[in-house]
Amino acid sequence: MTDGAAPRGNKQTAGIGRQRVRSGEDFDIIIGFLGFWAAVLLAVTVWTELTAQPALGWALGLLALLPALYGMVRLRRRLPARTATRPS
């Protein structure tokens, strides 16, 4: 019945190894999230400028988001490169 099942002890140690490998992927997710909202804020800022609406708030939001995005990219570069396979 349990021919292919892994012992419970290996499952816990595999989780520890997986967490170390995924740390870079977590940064990638945050960078993607910040990048998406930076693109949205850029589009809204340009649109409000072209339609002669107040754009200062949108531009300040974009100004606050860009250093955060830059900092996350710099932190991501310090992490080791992602591997295609996870250690077992």
HELIX and SHEET records of a PDB file:
HELIX    1   1 ARG A    8  LEU A   50  1                                  43    
HELIX    2   2 LEU A   56  ARG A   78  1                                  23    
END                                                                             
